[in-house]
């Protein structure tokens, strides 16, 4: 269930993560950090989940990445372009404010370690970034395939992907399974 405004903004999520010393750069996928987390859990097997939730649109300046956060990041092959909104030019910033969508959704990718012990392991954030829902089911499939391959490179075995009942994600799952639809 998505509740609009349940998460005030991407900057609030970042503040909470700063408290845990787990800095996330918007749109960056943290495969190395996930790998270290899994090794502490004594496993390399995990499940990946992805979900979007509504946020209050807000643009802020991130000093650490020297970029503006809160605009909807463009996607290439389903992946967000990190630091896309970096500029030293006021005219460029004004142009973005007048012509670029602000993020209305926060897309979060989580990794849940699968352990053979009885002790449960905490999930970890792989990536988080603002979006405006202007992506396709094929973008989702490309992103999942890329995540799977990047994890293999880091000796992380993803055994599945999960998400909620968003129609784009359901279509992506149907396409991957060949369940009453086909990629053309």
C-alpha positions as CSV (number, residue, x, y, z in Angstrom):
1,X,0.0,0.0,0.0
2,X,1.4,3.4,-1.0
3,X,0.3,6.4,1.1
4,X,1.1,9.7,-0.6
5,X,3.3,11.8,1.6
6,X,4.2,9.0,3.9
7,X,7.9,9.8,3.2
8,X,8.3,13.6,3.3
9,X,11.1,13.8,0.7
10,X,14.3,12.1,-0.5
11,X,16.3,14.5,1.7
12,X,14.5,13.2,4.8
13,X,15.3,9.6,3.9
14,X,18.9,10.8,3.3
15,X,19.0,12.4,6.8
16,X,17.9,9.1,8.4
17,X,20.5,7.2,6.4
18,X,23.2,9.7,7.5
19,X,22.3,8.9,11.1
20,X,23.4,5.3,10.4
21,X,26.5,6.4,8.5
22,X,25.2,4.8,5.3
23,X,25.5,7.7,2.8
24,X,23.7,7.1,-0.4
25,X,24.2,9.1,-3.6
26,X,21.0,9.4,-5.5
27,X,20.8,6.8,-8.3
28,X,24.1,5.1,-7.2
29,X,23.9,1.3,-6.9
30,X,26.1,0.2,-3.9
31,X,27.2,-3.3,-4.9
32,X,30.4,-3.1,-2.9
33,X,28.6,-2.2,0.3
34,X,26.0,-4.9,-0.3
35,X,28.8,-7.4,-0.8
36,X,30.4,-6.4,2.5
37,X,27.0,-6.7,4.3
38,X,26.4,-10.1,2.9
39,X,29.9,-11.3,3.9
40,X,29.1,-10.2,7.5
41,X,25.9,-12.3,7.2
42,X,28.1,-15.2,6.0
43,X,26.1,-15.6,2.8
44,X,26.3,-14.6,-0.8
45,X,22.7,-15.5,-1.6
46,X,20.0,-12.8,-1.6
47,X,16.7,-11.6,-2.8
48,X,16.2,-8.2,-4.4
49,X,13.1,-6.1,-4.1
50,X,12.1,-2.8,-5.7
51,X,9.3,-0.4,-4.8
52,X,8.2,3.1,-5.4
53,X,6.5,5.2,-2.8
54,X,5.0,8.7,-3.1
55,X,7.0,11.7,-1.8
56,X,6.5,15.4,-1.5
57,X,8.4,16.9,-4.5
58,X,11.3,19.0,-3.2
59,X,14.6,19.9,-4.8
60,X,17.7,20.3,-2.5
61,X,21.4,20.8,-3.1
62,X,23.6,17.9,-2.0
63,X,27.0,19.2,-0.9
64,X,28.6,15.8,-1.0
65,X,27.8,15.1,-4.6
66,X,27.7,18.7,-5.7
67,X,24.4,18.1,-7.4
68,X,20.7,18.9,-7.1
69,X,18.5,16.2,-5.7
70,X,14.8,16.0,-6.3
71,X,14.5,16.2,-10.0
72,X,13.4,13.0,-11.7
73,X,16.6,11.3,-12.9
74,X,16.7,10.3,-16.5
75,X,17.1,6.6,-17.3
76,X,19.5,4.8,-19.7
77,X,18.7,1.1,-20.2
78,X,16.5,1.4,-17.1
79,X,19.2,2.8,-14.9
80,X,19.2,6.3,-13.4
81,X,22.0,8.6,-14.4
82,X,23.8,9.6,-11.2
83,X,24.8,13.2,-10.7
84,X,22.8,14.3,-13.8
85,X,21.7,17.5,-12.2
86,X,25.2,18.9,-11.4
87,X,25.9,22.5,-12.6
88,X,27.7,25.7,-11.7
89,X,25.4,27.7,-13.9
90,X,22.4,29.5,-12.5
91,X,20.8,29.7,-15.9
92,X,21.0,25.9,-16.2
93,X,19.4,25.5,-12.7
94,X,16.6,27.9,-13.7
95,X,16.0,25.9,-16.9
96,X,15.7,22.7,-14.9
97,X,13.2,24.2,-12.5
98,X,11.1,25.4,-15.4
99,X,11.3,22.4,-17.7
100,X,12.2,19.3,-15.7
101,X,9.9,17.1,-13.7
102,X,10.4,17.0,-10.0
103,X,10.4,13.5,-8.4
104,X,7.0,12.5,-7.1
105,X,8.1,9.0,-6.3
106,X,11.1,7.5,-4.4
107,X,12.3,4.2,-6.0
108,X,14.1,2.0,-3.5
109,X,16.0,-1.2,-4.3
110,X,16.6,-3.5,-1.2
111,X,18.7,-6.6,-0.9
112,X,17.6,-9.3,1.7
113,X,20.3,-11.8,2.5
114,X,19.3,-15.4,2.6
115,X,21.1,-17.2,5.4
116,X,21.2,-20.9,6.4
117,X,21.3,-20.0,10.1
118,X,18.3,-19.4,12.2
119,X,19.5,-15.8,12.8
120,X,17.7,-13.4,10.5
121,X,19.8,-10.9,8.6
122,X,18.8,-7.3,8.1
123,X,18.1,-6.0,4.5
124,X,20.3,-3.3,3.0
125,X,19.5,-0.5,0.5
126,X,21.1,-1.1,-2.8
127,X,19.9,2.1,-4.4
128,X,17.4,4.9,-4.0
129,X,16.4,7.7,-6.4
130,X,13.6,10.0,-7.3
131,X,11.4,9.2,-10.3
132,X,8.2,10.4,-12.0
133,X,6.9,7.0,-13.2
134,X,7.8,7.8,-16.8
135,X,9.5,4.4,-17.4
136,X,8.4,1.2,-19.1
137,X,8.3,-2.4,-18.2
138,X,11.3,-3.0,-20.5
139,X,13.2,-0.4,-18.5
140,X,12.4,-2.5,-15.4
141,X,13.6,-5.7,-17.1
142,X,16.8,-4.1,-18.3
143,X,17.5,-2.8,-14.8
144,X,16.8,-6.2,-13.2
145,X,19.1,-7.9,-15.7
146,X,21.8,-5.4,-15.0
147,X,21.5,-5.7,-11.2
148,X,21.7,-9.5,-11.6
149,X,24.9,-9.3,-13.7
150,X,26.5,-6.7,-11.5
151,X,25.8,-8.9,-8.4
152,X,27.3,-11.9,-10.2
153,X,30.5,-9.8,-10.7
154,X,30.6,-9.2,-6.9
155,X,30.0,-12.9,-6.1
156,X,26.4,-12.1,-5.0
157,X,23.8,-14.6,-6.2
158,X,20.3,-13.0,-6.6
159,X,17.7,-15.7,-6.6
160,X,14.7,-13.5,-7.3
161,X,13.2,-10.1,-7.6
162,X,10.0,-8.9,-5.9
163,X,7.9,-5.8,-6.0
164,X,4.3,-4.7,-5.3
165,X,1.3,-4.9,-7.6
166,X,2.2,-1.9,-9.8
167,X,1.0,-2.6,-13.4
168,X,4.4,-1.8,-14.9
169,X,6.2,-4.3,-12.6
170,X,3.5,-6.9,-13.1
171,X,3.9,-6.6,-16.9
172,X,7.7,-6.9,-16.5
173,X,7.2,-10.1,-14.6
174,X,4.8,-11.4,-17.1
175,X,7.2,-10.6,-20.0
176,X,10.1,-12.3,-18.2
177,X,8.0,-15.4,-17.6
178,X,6.3,-15.3,-21.0
179,X,3.0,-15.4,-19.2
180,X,0.3,-14.3,-21.8
181,X,2.6,-11.6,-23.2
182,X,5.8,-11.5,-25.3
183,X,8.6,-9.0,-25.9
184,X,8.4,-7.8,-29.5
